Amino acid sequence: MSQESKSLQESEIYSKAGYAFLLFITDYYKRANEFGLNIDEIMIVHVVAAQYLYKFNKKKSRTFEELKKISPEDIKKSFQGSKLSILSVANILGQPKESVRRRIQKLIDFQLLSKDTNGGVILNENYQKILEQLSSGTNITFSKLVNDLNDMGALNMLLNGRKS
């Protein structure tokens, strides 16, 4: 196969892979919206959840089923000694502090987040419901995306670091 033919084939893969990825992102956005959350709010929840998982994984990694069964008390315990502030979340996401503060307040009102005794932002009881519903759909669509990328040859290109 000539270099020109190979480049054409790779560029066709790139546009198909881009389309598959955009469908995945659009589906995720749509499902997040079904909870009455916009993408910025869901990203704040993800930042807090990432902090939770980081601390959790330092002790012991868990399966999806184990994560779904963790009690609100265990979630609070896992955040002890870790003050994730509004400013920290704003800096991580590159968003204005006041906007993040308002969004966090909405998420507190929805009981997805709460503040601990030190004023740090932590996950709250309704997070488990979102985790189960949003993650189940995300796992399915992510699996479809990875399989589609693999079937078209794009996964191998990505894993080998080729950009186009």
MIZAVEX-544412 format. One record per atom (N, C-alpha, C, O): residue in three letters; x, z, y; atom name. Coordinates in nm, 2 decimals, m for minus. Example, Ala and Ser with C-alpha at 12.3 -4.5 7.8 and 13.67 -1.06 7.14 Angstrom:
// MIZAVEX-544412
 torfi     c1     c3     c2 rolo
   Ala   1.32   0.78  m0.57    N
   Ala   1.23   0.78  m0.45   CA
   Ala   1.32   0.78  m0.33    C
   Ala   1.42   0.85  m0.33    O
   Ser   1.28   0.71  m0.22    N
   Ser   1.37   0.71  m0.11   CA
   Ser   1.29   0.79   0.00    C
   Ser   1.34   0.80   0.11    O
This chain:
// MIZAVEX-544412
 torfi     c1     c3     c2 rolo
   Met   0.09   0.00  m0.12    N
   Met   0.00   0.00   0.00   CA
   Met   0.09   0.00   0.12    C
   Met   0.18   0.08   0.13    O
   Ser   0.06  m0.09   0.22    N
   Ser   0.14  m0.10   0.34   CA
   Ser   0.12   0.02   0.43    C
   Ser   0.01   0.09   0.42    O
   Gln   0.21   0.05   0.52    N
   Gln   0.20   0.16   0.61   CA
   Gln   0.08   0.14   0.70    C
   Gln   0.01   0.24   0.73    O
   Glu   0.05   0.02   0.74    N
   Glu  m0.06  m0.01   0.83   CA
   Glu  m0.19   0.02   0.76    C
   Glu  m0.29   0.08   0.81    O
   Ser  m0.20  m0.02   0.63    N
   Ser  m0.32   0.00   0.55   CA
   Ser  m0.34   0.15   0.53    C
   Ser  m0.45   0.20   0.53    O
   Lys  m0.23   0.22   0.50    N
   Lys  m0.24   0.37   0.48   CA
   Lys  m0.29   0.44   0.61    C
   Lys  m0.37   0.53   0.60    O
   Ser  m0.24   0.40   0.72    N
   Ser  m0.28   0.46   0.85   CA
   Ser  m0.43   0.43   0.88    C
   Ser  m0.50   0.52   0.92    O
   Leu  m0.47   0.31   0.84    N
   Leu  m0.62   0.28   0.86   CA
   Leu  m0.70   0.37   0.77    C
   Leu  m0.80   0.43   0.81    O
   Gln  m0.66   0.39   0.65    N
   Gln  m0.73   0.47   0.55   CA
   Gln  m0.73   0.62   0.60    C
   Gln  m0.84   0.68   0.60    O
   Glu  m0.62   0.67   0.65    N
   Glu  m0.62   0.80   0.70   CA
   Glu  m0.70   0.82   0.83    C
   Glu  m0.76   0.92   0.84    O
   Ser  m0.71   0.72   0.92    N
   Ser  m0.79   0.73   1.04   CA
   Ser  m0.94   0.73   1.00    C
   Ser  m1.02   0.80   1.06    O
   Glu  m0.97   0.66   0.89    N
   Glu  m1.11   0.66   0.85   CA
   Glu  m1.15   0.80   0.79    C
   Glu  m1.26   0.85   0.81    O
   Ile  m1.05   0.86   0.72    N
   Ile  m1.07   0.99   0.66   CA
   Ile  m1.09   1.09   0.78    C
   Ile  m1.17   1.18   0.77    O
   Tyr  m1.01   1.07   0.88    N
   Tyr  m1.01   1.16   1.00   CA
   Tyr  m1.15   1.17   1.06    C
   Tyr  m1.21   1.27   1.09    O
   Ser  m1.21   1.05   1.08    N
   Ser  m1.34   1.05   1.15   CA
   Ser  m1.45   1.10   1.05    C
   Ser  m1.54   1.17   1.10    O
   Lys  m1.44   1.08   0.93    N
   Lys  m1.54   1.14   0.83   CA
   Lys  m1.52   1.29   0.82    C
   Lys  m1.62   1.36   0.81    O
   Ala  m1.40   1.33   0.82    N
   Ala  m1.37   1.48   0.82   CA
   Ala  m1.42   1.54   0.94    C
   Ala  m1.48   1.65   0.94    O
   Gly  m1.40   1.48   1.06    N
   Gly  m1.45   1.53   1.18   CA
   Gly  m1.60   1.55   1.18    C
   Gly  m1.65   1.65   1.23    O
   Tyr  m1.67   1.45   1.13    N
   Tyr  m1.81   1.45   1.12   CA
   Tyr  m1.86   1.56   1.03    C
   Tyr  m1.95   1.64   1.06    O
   Ala  m1.79   1.58   0.91    N
   Ala  m1.83   1.69   0.82   CA
   Ala  m1.81   1.82   0.89    C
   Ala  m1.89   1.91   0.87    O
   Phe  m1.70   1.84   0.96    N
   Phe  m1.67   1.97   1.03   CA
   Phe  m1.78   1.99   1.13    C
   Phe  m1.82   2.11   1.15    O
   Leu  m1.81   1.89   1.21    N
   Leu  m1.91   1.91   1.32   CA
   Leu  m2.05   1.95   1.26    C
   Leu  m2.12   2.03   1.32    O
   Leu  m2.08   1.89   1.15    N
   Leu  m2.21   1.93   1.08   CA
   Leu  m2.20   2.08   1.04    C
   Leu  m2.30   2.15   1.05    O
   Phe  m2.09   2.12   0.99    N
   Phe  m2.07   2.26   0.95   CA
   Phe  m2.09   2.35   1.07    C
   Phe  m2.17   2.45   1.06    O
   Ile  m2.02   2.32   1.18    N
   Ile  m2.03   2.41   1.30   CA
   Ile  m2.17   2.41   1.36    C
   Ile  m2.22   2.51   1.40    O
   Thr  m2.24   2.29   1.36    N
   Thr  m2.37   2.28   1.41   CA
   Thr  m2.47   2.36   1.33    C
   Thr  m2.56   2.43   1.38    O
   Asp  m2.45   2.36   1.20    N
   Asp  m2.54   2.44   1.11   CA
   Asp  m2.52   2.59   1.13    C
   Asp  m2.61   2.66   1.13    O
   Tyr  m2.39   2.63   1.15    N
   Tyr  m2.36   2.77   1.18   CA
   Tyr  m2.43   2.81   1.31    C
   Tyr  m2.49   2.92   1.31    O
   Tyr  m2.42   2.73   1.41    N
   Tyr  m2.48   2.76   1.54   CA
   Tyr  m2.63   2.78   1.52    C
   Tyr  m2.69   2.87   1.58    O
   Lys  m2.69   2.69   1.45    N
   Lys  m2.83   2.69   1.43   CA
   Lys  m2.88   2.82   1.36    C
   Lys  m2.98   2.88   1.40    O
   Arg  m2.80   2.85   1.25    N
   Arg  m2.84   2.97   1.18   CA
   Arg  m2.82   3.10   1.26    C
   Arg  m2.90   3.19   1.25    O
   Ala  m2.71   3.11   1.34    N
   Ala  m2.69   3.22   1.43   CA
   Ala  m2.80   3.23   1.53    C
   Ala  m2.85   3.34   1.56    O
   Asn  m2.85   3.12   1.58    N
   Asn  m2.96   3.12   1.68   CA
   Asn  m3.09   3.17   1.62    C
   Asn  m3.17   3.23   1.70    O
   Glu  m3.11   3.16   1.49    N
   Glu  m3.23   3.21   1.43   CA
   Glu  m3.24   3.36   1.44    C
   Glu  m3.35   3.42   1.42    O
   Phe  m3.13   3.43   1.46    N
   Phe  m3.13   3.58   1.48   CA
   Phe  m3.15   3.61   1.62    C
   Phe  m3.15   3.73   1.66    O
   Gly  m3.17   3.52   1.71    N
   Gly  m3.19   3.54   1.85   CA
   Gly  m3.05   3.57   1.92    C
   Gly  m3.05   3.63   2.03    O
   Leu  m2.95   3.52   1.86    N
   Leu  m2.81   3.54   1.92   CA
   Leu  m2.75   3.40   1.96    C
   Leu  m2.77   3.30   1.89    O
   Asn  m2.68   3.40   2.07    N
   Asn  m2.61   3.28   2.10   CA
   Asn  m2.47   3.29   2.05    C
   Asn  m2.43   3.39   1.99    O
   Ile  m2.40   3.18   2.06    N
   Ile  m2.27   3.17   1.99   CA
   Ile  m2.17   3.27   2.05    C
   Ile  m2.08   3.33   1.98    O
   Asp  m2.18   3.30   2.18    N
   Asp  m2.09   3.40   2.24   CA
   Asp  m2.12   3.54   2.18    C
   Asp  m2.02   3.62   2.15    O
   Glu  m2.24   3.57   2.16    N
   Glu  m2.28   3.70   2.11   CA
   Glu  m2.23   3.71   1.96    C
   Glu  m2.18   3.82   1.92    O
   Ile  m2.25   3.61   1.89    N
   Ile  m2.21   3.61   1.75   CA
   Ile  m2.06   3.62   1.74    C
   Ile  m2.01   3.69   1.64    O
   Met  m1.99   3.56   1.83    N
   Met  m1.84   3.57   1.83   CA
   Met  m1.80   3.71   1.86    C
   Met  m1.70   3.76   1.80    O
   Ile  m1.87   3.78   1.95    N
   Ile  m1.84   3.92   1.97   CA
   Ile  m1.85   4.01   1.84    C
   Ile  m1.77   4.09   1.81    O
   Val  m1.96   3.98   1.77    N
   Val  m1.98   4.05   1.65   CA
   Val  m1.87   4.02   1.55    C
   Val  m1.82   4.11   1.48    O
   His  m1.83   3.89   1.55    N
   His  m1.72   3.86   1.46   CA
   His  m1.59   3.93   1.50    C
   His  m1.51   3.97   1.41    O
   Val  m1.56   3.94   1.62    N
   Val  m1.44   4.02   1.67   CA
   Val  m1.44   4.16   1.62    C
   Val  m1.34   4.21   1.56    O
   Val  m1.56   4.22   1.63    N
   Val  m1.57   4.36   1.59   CA
   Val  m1.56   4.37   1.43    C
   Val  m1.50   4.46   1.38    O
   Ala  m1.63   4.27   1.37    N
   Ala  m1.62   4.27   1.22   CA
   Ala  m1.48   4.24   1.17    C
   Ala  m1.44   4.30   1.07    O
   Ala  m1.40   4.16   1.24    N
   Ala  m1.26   4.13   1.21   CA
   Ala  m1.18   4.26   1.21    C
   Ala  m1.09   4.29   1.13    O
   Gln  m1.21   4.34   1.32    N
   Gln  m1.14   4.47   1.33   CA
   Gln  m1.17   4.56   1.21    C
   Gln  m1.08   4.63   1.15    O
   Tyr  m1.30   4.56   1.18    N
   Tyr  m1.34   4.64   1.06   CA
   Tyr  m1.28   4.60   0.93    C
   Tyr  m1.23   4.68   0.86    O
   Leu  m1.27   4.46   0.91    N
   Leu  m1.22   4.41   0.79   CA
   Leu  m1.06   4.43   0.78    C
   Leu  m1.01   4.46   0.68    O
   Tyr  m1.00   4.42   0.90    N
   Tyr  m0.86   4.45   0.91   CA
   Tyr  m0.83   4.59   0.86    C
   Tyr  m0.74   4.61   0.78    O
   Lys  m0.90   4.68   0.91    N
   Lys  m0.88   4.82   0.87   CA
   Lys  m0.91   4.85   0.73    C
   Lys  m0.85   4.92   0.66    O
   Phe  m1.02   4.78   0.69    N
   Phe  m1.07   4.80   0.55   CA
   Phe  m0.97   4.74   0.45    C
   Phe  m0.94   4.80   0.35    O
   Asn  m0.91   4.62   0.48    N
   Asn  m0.82   4.56   0.39   CA
   Asn  m0.69   4.63   0.38    C
   Asn  m0.61   4.61   0.29    O
   Lys  m0.65   4.71   0.48    N
   Lys  m0.53   4.79   0.47   CA
   Lys  m0.54   4.89   0.36    C
   Lys  m0.44   4.92   0.30    O
   Lys  m0.66   4.93   0.33    N
   Lys  m0.68   5.03   0.22   CA
   Lys  m0.70   4.96   0.09    C
   Lys  m0.64   4.98  m0.01    O
   Lys  m0.80   4.87   0.09    N
   Lys  m0.84   4.80  m0.03   CA
   Lys  m0.93   4.68   0.00    C
   Lys  m1.03   4.70   0.07    O
   Ser  m0.90   4.56  m0.05    N
   Ser  m0.99   4.45  m0.03   CA
   Ser  m1.12   4.47  m0.11    C
   Ser  m1.12   4.53  m0.21    O
   Arg  m1.22   4.41  m0.06    N
   Arg  m1.35   4.42  m0.13   CA
   Arg  m1.42   4.29  m0.15    C
   Arg  m1.39   4.19  m0.09    O
   Thr  m1.51   4.28  m0.25    N
   Thr  m1.58   4.16  m0.28   CA
   Thr  m1.70   4.16  m0.18    C
   Thr  m1.73   4.25  m0.11    O
   Phe  m1.76   4.04  m0.17    N
   Phe  m1.88   4.03  m0.08   CA
   Phe  m1.99   4.12  m0.12    C
   Phe  m2.05   4.18  m0.03    O
   Glu  m2.01   4.14  m0.25    N
   Glu  m2.12   4.23  m0.30   CA
   Glu  m2.08   4.38  m0.26    C
   Glu  m2.17   4.45  m0.22    O
   Glu  m1.96   4.42  m0.26    N
   Glu  m1.92   4.55  m0.22   CA
   Glu  m1.94   4.57  m0.07    C
   Glu  m1.98   4.67  m0.03    O
   Leu  m1.90   4.47   0.01    N
   Leu  m1.92   4.48   0.15   CA
   Leu  m2.07   4.49   0.19    C
   Leu  m2.10   4.57   0.28    O
   Lys  m2.16   4.43   0.12    N
   Lys  m2.30   4.44   0.15   CA
   Lys  m2.35   4.58   0.12    C
   Lys  m2.45   4.62   0.18    O
   Lys  m2.29   4.65   0.03    N
   Lys  m2.34   4.78  m0.01   CA
   Lys  m2.28   4.90   0.07    C
   Lys  m2.32   5.01   0.04    O
   Ile  m2.19   4.87   0.16    N
   Ile  m2.12   4.98   0.23   CA
   Ile  m2.22   5.04   0.33    C
   Ile  m2.30   4.97   0.40    O
   Ser  m2.22   5.17   0.33    N
   Ser  m2.32   5.25   0.41   CA
   Ser  m2.27   5.25   0.56    C
   Ser  m2.16   5.23   0.59    O
   Pro  m2.37   5.27   0.65    N
   Pro  m2.34   5.28   0.79   CA
   Pro  m2.23   5.39   0.82    C
   Pro  m2.15   5.38   0.91    O
   Glu  m2.24   5.50   0.74    N
   Glu  m2.15   5.61   0.75   CA
   Glu  m2.00   5.57   0.72    C
   Glu  m1.91   5.60   0.79    O
   Asp  m1.99   5.49   0.61    N
   Asp  m1.86   5.43   0.57   CA
   Asp  m1.81   5.34   0.68    C
   Asp  m1.68   5.33   0.70    O
   Ile  m1.89   5.26   0.74    N
   Ile  m1.85   5.17   0.84   CA
   Ile  m1.79   5.25   0.96    C
   Ile  m1.69   5.22   1.01    O
   Lys  m1.86   5.36   1.00    N
   Lys  m1.82   5.44   1.11   CA
   Lys  m1.68   5.51   1.07    C
   Lys  m1.59   5.52   1.16    O
   Lys  m1.67   5.55   0.95    N
   Lys  m1.54   5.61   0.91   CA
   Lys  m1.43   5.52   0.92    C
   Lys  m1.32   5.55   0.96    O
   Ser  m1.45   5.39   0.88    N
   Ser  m1.35   5.29   0.88   CA
   Ser  m1.30   5.26   1.02    C
   Ser  m1.18   5.21   1.04    O
   Phe  m1.38   5.28   1.12    N
   Phe  m1.34   5.26   1.26   CA
   Phe  m1.27   5.38   1.32    C
   Phe  m1.22   5.37   1.44    O
   Gln  m1.27   5.49   1.26    N
   Gln  m1.21   5.61   1.32   CA
   Gln  m1.06   5.58   1.35    C
   Gln  m0.98   5.53   1.27    O
   Gly  m1.02   5.63   1.47    N
   Gly  m0.89   5.61   1.52   CA
   Gly  m0.86   5.47   1.57    C
   Gly  m0.75   5.44   1.61    O
   Ser  m0.96   5.39   1.58    N
   Ser  m0.94   5.25   1.63   CA
   Ser  m1.04   5.23   1.75    C
   Ser  m1.16   5.21   1.72    O
   Lys  m0.99   5.23   1.87    N
   Lys  m1.08   5.21   1.98   CA
   Lys  m1.07   5.06   2.02    C
   Lys  m0.98   5.02   2.09    O
   Leu  m1.17   4.99   1.98    N
   Leu  m1.19   4.85   2.02   CA
   Leu  m1.27   4.85   2.15    C
   Leu  m1.40   4.87   2.14    O
   Ser  m1.21   4.83   2.26    N
   Ser  m1.28   4.84   2.39   CA
   Ser  m1.34   4.71   2.43    C
   Ser  m1.31   4.60   2.37    O
   Ile  m1.43   4.71   2.52    N
   Ile  m1.49   4.59   2.58   CA
   Ile  m1.38   4.50   2.64    C
   Ile  m1.39   4.38   2.62    O
   Leu  m1.29   4.56   2.70    N
   Leu  m1.18   4.48   2.76   CA
   Leu  m1.10   4.41   2.65    C
   Leu  m1.06   4.29   2.66    O
   Ser  m1.08   4.48   2.54    N
   Ser  m1.00   4.42   2.43   CA
   Ser  m1.08   4.30   2.37    C
   Ser  m1.02   4.19   2.35    O
   Val  m1.21   4.31   2.35    N
   Val  m1.30   4.20   2.30   CA
   Val  m1.29   4.09   2.40    C
   Val  m1.28   3.97   2.36    O
   Ala  m1.30   4.12   2.53    N
   Ala  m1.30   4.01   2.64   CA
   Ala  m1.17   3.94   2.63    C
   Ala  m1.17   3.82   2.64    O
   Asn  m1.06   4.01   2.62    N
   Asn  m0.93   3.95   2.61   CA
   Asn  m0.91   3.86   2.49    C
   Asn  m0.86   3.75   2.50    O
   Ile  m0.96   3.91   2.37    N
   Ile  m0.95   3.83   2.25   CA
   Ile  m1.02   3.70   2.26    C
   Ile  m0.98   3.60   2.22    O
   Leu  m1.14   3.70   2.32    N
   Leu  m1.23   3.58   2.34   CA
   Leu  m1.20   3.50   2.46    C
   Leu  m1.25   3.39   2.48    O
   Gly  m1.12   3.56   2.55    N
   Gly  m1.09   3.49   2.68   CA
   Gly  m1.21   3.47   2.77    C
   Gly  m1.23   3.37   2.83    O
   Gln  m1.29   3.58   2.77    N
   Gln  m1.41   3.58   2.85   CA
   Gln  m1.41   3.69   2.95    C
   Gln  m1.34   3.79   2.93    O
   Pro  m1.49   3.67   3.06    N
   Pro  m1.49   3.78   3.16   CA
   Pro  m1.54   3.91   3.10    C
   Pro  m1.64   3.91   3.02    O
   Lys  m1.48   4.02   3.14    N
   Lys  m1.52   4.15   3.09   CA
   Lys  m1.67   4.19   3.12    C
   Lys  m1.73   4.24   3.03    O
   Glu  m1.72   4.15   3.24    N
   Glu  m1.86   4.19   3.27   CA
   Glu  m1.95   4.11   3.18    C
   Glu  m2.05   4.17   3.13    O
   Ser  m1.92   3.99   3.15    N
   Ser  m2.01   3.91   3.06   CA
   Ser  m2.01   3.97   2.92    C
   Ser  m2.11   3.98   2.85    O
   Val  m1.89   4.00   2.87    N
   Val  m1.88   4.07   2.74   CA
   Val  m1.95   4.20   2.74    C
   Val  m2.01   4.23   2.64    O
   Arg  m1.94   4.28   2.84    N
   Arg  m2.01   4.41   2.85   CA
   Arg  m2.16   4.39   2.83    C
   Arg  m2.23   4.46   2.76    O
   Arg  m2.22   4.29   2.91    N
   Arg  m2.36   4.26   2.90   CA
   Arg  m2.40   4.22   2.76    C
   Arg  m2.50   4.26   2.70    O
   Arg  m2.32   4.13   2.70    N
   Arg  m2.35   4.08   2.56   CA
   Arg  m2.34   4.20   2.46    C
   Arg  m2.42   4.21   2.37    O
   Ile  m2.24   4.28   2.48    N
   Ile  m2.23   4.40   2.39   CA
   Ile  m2.35   4.49   2.40    C
   Ile  m2.40   4.54   2.30    O
   Gln  m2.39   4.51   2.52    N
   Gln  m2.51   4.59   2.54   CA
   Gln  m2.63   4.53   2.47    C
   Gln  m2.71   4.61   2.41    O
   Lys  m2.65   4.40   2.48    N
   Lys  m2.76   4.34   2.40   CA
   Lys  m2.74   4.36   2.25    C
   Lys  m2.84   4.39   2.18    O
   Leu  m2.62   4.35   2.20    N
   Leu  m2.59   4.37   2.06   CA
   Leu  m2.61   4.52   2.02    C
   Leu  m2.65   4.54   1.91    O
   Ile  m2.59   4.61   2.11    N
   Ile  m2.62   4.75   2.09   CA
   Ile  m2.77   4.77   2.08    C
   Ile  m2.82   4.84   2.00    O
   Asp  m2.84   4.70   2.17    N
   Asp  m2.99   4.71   2.17   CA
   Asp  m3.05   4.65   2.04    C
   Asp  m3.15   4.70   1.99    O
   Phe  m2.99   4.55   1.99    N
   Phe  m3.03   4.49   1.86   CA
   Phe  m2.98   4.57   1.74    C
   Phe  m3.01   4.54   1.63    O
   Gln  m2.91   4.68   1.77    N
   Gln  m2.85   4.77   1.67   CA
   Gln  m2.75   4.70   1.57    C
   Gln  m2.74   4.73   1.45    O
   Leu  m2.68   4.59   1.63    N
   Leu  m2.58   4.53   1.55   CA
   Leu  m2.45   4.59   1.58    C
   Leu  m2.36   4.60   1.49    O
   Leu  m2.43   4.65   1.70    N
   Leu  m2.31   4.72   1.74   CA
   Leu  m2.35   4.85   1.79    C
   Leu  m2.47   4.87   1.83    O
   Ser  m2.26   4.94   1.80    N
   Ser  m2.28   5.07   1.87   CA
   Ser  m2.14   5.11   1.93    C
   Ser  m2.04   5.05   1.91    O
   Lys  m2.14   5.22   2.00    N
   Lys  m2.02   5.28   2.05   CA
   Lys  m1.99   5.41   1.98    C
   Lys  m2.09   5.49   1.96    O
   Asp  m1.87   5.43   1.95    N
   Asp  m1.83   5.56   1.88   CA
   Asp  m1.81   5.66   1.99    C
   Asp  m1.83   5.64   2.11    O
   Thr  m1.77   5.78   1.95    N
   Thr  m1.75   5.89   2.04   CA
   Thr  m1.64   5.87   2.14    C
   Thr  m1.64   5.93   2.25    O
   Asn  m1.55   5.78   2.11    N
   Asn  m1.44   5.75   2.20   CA
   Asn  m1.48   5.63   2.29    C
   Asn  m1.39   5.59   2.38    O
   Gly  m1.60   5.57   2.28    N
   Gly  m1.64   5.46   2.36   CA
   Gly  m1.60   5.33   2.30    C
   Gly  m1.62   5.22   2.37    O
   Gly  m1.54   5.33   2.18    N
   Gly  m1.50   5.20   2.12   CA
   Gly  m1.62   5.13   2.06    C
   Gly  m1.72   5.20   2.02    O
   Val  m1.62   5.00   2.05    N
   Val  m1.72   4.92   1.99   CA
   Val  m1.71   4.91   1.84    C
   Val  m1.60   4.88   1.79    O
   Ile  m1.82   4.95   1.77    N
   Ile  m1.82   4.94   1.62   CA
   Ile  m1.94   4.87   1.57    C
   Ile  m2.04   4.85   1.64    O
   Leu  m1.94   4.84   1.44    N
   Leu  m2.05   4.78   1.38   CA
   Leu  m2.16   4.88   1.36    C
   Leu  m2.13   5.00   1.35    O
   Asn  m2.29   4.84   1.36    N
   Asn  m2.40   4.93   1.34   CA
   Asn  m2.48   4.88   1.22    C
   Asn  m2.45   4.78   1.16    O
   Glu  m2.59   4.96   1.19    N
   Glu  m2.66   4.94   1.07   CA
   Glu  m2.72   4.80   1.05    C
   Glu  m2.72   4.75   0.94    O
   Asn  m2.77   4.73   1.15    N
   Asn  m2.83   4.60   1.13   CA
   Asn  m2.72   4.49   1.10    C
   Asn  m2.76   4.38   1.07    O
   Tyr  m2.60   4.53   1.12    N
   Tyr  m2.49   4.43   1.09   CA
   Tyr  m2.50   4.39   0.94    C
   Tyr  m2.48   4.27   0.91    O
   Gln  m2.53   4.48   0.85    N
   Gln  m2.54   4.45   0.71   CA
   Gln  m2.65   4.34   0.68    C
   Gln  m2.62   4.25   0.60    O
   Lys  m2.76   4.35   0.76    N
   Lys  m2.86   4.24   0.74   CA
   Lys  m2.81   4.11   0.78    C
   Lys  m2.83   4.01   0.71    O
   Ile  m2.75   4.10   0.90    N
   Ile  m2.69   3.98   0.95   CA
   Ile  m2.58   3.93   0.85    C
   Ile  m2.58   3.81   0.82    O
   Leu  m2.50   4.02   0.80    N
   Leu  m2.39   3.98   0.71   CA
   Leu  m2.45   3.91   0.59    C
   Leu  m2.40   3.80   0.55    O
   Glu  m2.55   3.97   0.53    N
   Glu  m2.61   3.91   0.41   CA
   Glu  m2.67   3.78   0.44    C
   Glu  m2.65   3.68   0.36    O
   Gln  m2.75   3.77   0.54    N
   Gln  m2.83   3.64   0.57   CA
   Gln  m2.74   3.53   0.62    C
   Gln  m2.74   3.42   0.57    O
   Leu  m2.66   3.56   0.72    N
   Leu  m2.57   3.46   0.78   CA
   Leu  m2.46   3.42   0.69    C
   Leu  m2.43   3.30   0.68    O
   Ser  m2.40   3.52   0.62    N
   Ser  m2.28   3.48   0.53   CA
   Ser  m2.33   3.40   0.41    C
   Ser  m2.25   3.31   0.37    O
   Ser  m2.44   3.43   0.36    N
   Ser  m2.49   3.35   0.24   CA
   Ser  m2.50   3.21   0.28    C
   Ser  m2.45   3.12   0.20    O
   Gly  m2.56   3.18   0.39    N
   Gly  m2.57   3.04   0.43   CA
   Gly  m2.44   2.98   0.47    C
   Gly  m2.41   2.86   0.44    O
   Thr  m2.35   3.06   0.53    N
   Thr  m2.22   3.01   0.57   CA
   Thr  m2.14   2.98   0.45    C
   Thr  m2.06   2.88   0.44    O
   Asn  m2.14   3.06   0.35    N
   Asn  m2.07   3.04   0.22   CA
   Asn  m2.11   2.91   0.16    C
   Asn  m2.02   2.83   0.11    O
   Ile  m2.23   2.88   0.16    N
   Ile  m2.28   2.75   0.10   CA
   Ile  m2.23   2.63   0.18    C
   Ile  m2.18   2.54   0.12    O
   Thr  m2.25   2.64   0.31    N
   Thr  m2.21   2.52   0.39   CA
   Thr  m2.06   2.51   0.40    C
   Thr  m2.01   2.40   0.41    O
   Phe  m1.99   2.62   0.40    N
   Phe  m1.84   2.61   0.40   CA
   Phe  m1.79   2.55   0.27    C
   Phe  m1.70   2.47   0.27    O
   Ser  m1.85   2.59   0.16    N
   Ser  m1.82   2.53   0.03   CA
   Ser  m1.84   2.38   0.03    C
   Ser  m1.76   2.31  m0.02    O
   Lys  m1.96   2.34   0.08    N
   Lys  m1.99   2.20   0.09   CA
   Lys  m1.88   2.13   0.18    C
   Lys  m1.84   2.02   0.14    O
   Leu  m1.85   2.19   0.29    N
   Leu  m1.75   2.13   0.38   CA
   Leu  m1.61   2.11   0.30    C
   Leu  m1.55   2.00   0.31    O
   Val  m1.57   2.21   0.24    N
   Val  m1.44   2.21   0.17   CA
   Val  m1.44   2.10   0.06    C
   Val  m1.35   2.03   0.04    O
   Asn  m1.55   2.10  m0.02    N
   Asn  m1.57   2.00  m0.12   CA
   Asn  m1.57   1.86  m0.07    C
   Asn  m1.51   1.77  m0.12    O
   Asp  m1.65   1.84   0.04    N
   Asp  m1.65   1.71   0.11   CA
   Asp  m1.51   1.67   0.16    C
   Asp  m1.47   1.55   0.14    O
   Leu  m1.44   1.76   0.22    N
   Leu  m1.30   1.73   0.26   CA
   Leu  m1.21   1.69   0.15    C
   Leu  m1.13   1.60   0.16    O
   Asn  m1.23   1.76   0.04    N
   Asn  m1.15   1.74  m0.08   CA
   Asn  m1.18   1.60  m0.14    C
   Asn  m1.09   1.52  m0.17    O
   Asp  m1.31   1.57  m0.15    N
   Asp  m1.36   1.44  m0.21   CA
   Asp  m1.31   1.32  m0.13    C
   Asp  m1.28   1.22  m0.19    O
   Met  m1.30   1.34   0.01    N
   Met  m1.25   1.22   0.09   CA
   Met  m1.10   1.22   0.11    C
   Met  m1.05   1.13   0.17    O
   Gly  m1.03   1.32   0.05    N
   Gly  m0.89   1.32   0.07   CA
   Gly  m0.84   1.39   0.19    C
   Gly  m0.71   1.40   0.21    O
   Ala  m0.93   1.44   0.27    N
   Ala  m0.89   1.51   0.40   CA
   Ala  m0.83   1.64   0.37    C
   Ala  m0.74   1.69   0.45    O
   Leu  m0.87   1.71   0.27    N
   Leu  m0.82   1.85   0.25   CA
   Leu  m0.67   1.84   0.22    C
   Leu  m0.59   1.92   0.27    O
   Asn  m0.63   1.75   0.14    N
   Asn  m0.49   1.73   0.11   CA
   Asn  m0.41   1.70   0.24    C
   Asn  m0.30   1.75   0.26    O
   Met  m0.46   1.61   0.32    N
   Met  m0.40   1.58   0.45   CA
   Met  m0.38   1.71   0.53    C
   Met  m0.28   1.73   0.59    O
   Leu  m0.49   1.79   0.54    N
   Leu  m0.48   1.91   0.62   CA
   Leu  m0.38   2.01   0.57    C
   Leu  m0.30   2.07   0.64    O
   Leu  m0.38   2.03   0.44    N
   Leu  m0.29   2.12   0.37   CA
   Leu  m0.14   2.08   0.39    C
   Leu  m0.05   2.16   0.39    O
   Asn  m0.12   1.95   0.40    N
   Asn   0.02   1.90   0.42   CA
   Asn   0.06   1.89   0.56    C
   Asn   0.16   1.84   0.59    O
   Gly  m0.03   1.93   0.65    N
   Gly   0.00   1.93   0.80   CA
   Gly  m0.01   1.80   0.87    C
   Gly   0.04   1.79   0.98    O
   Arg  m0.07   1.70   0.81    N
   Arg  m0.08   1.58   0.89   CA
   Arg  m0.20   1.58   0.98    C
   Arg  m0.31   1.63   0.94    O
   Lys  m0.18   1.54   1.10    N
   Lys  m0.29   1.55   1.20   CA
   Lys  m0.38   1.43   1.21    C
   Lys  m0.49   1.45   1.25    O
   Ser  m0.34   1.32   1.16    N
   Ser  m0.43   1.21   1.16   CA
   Ser  m0.42   1.13   1.03    C
   Ser  m0.48   1.02   1.01    O
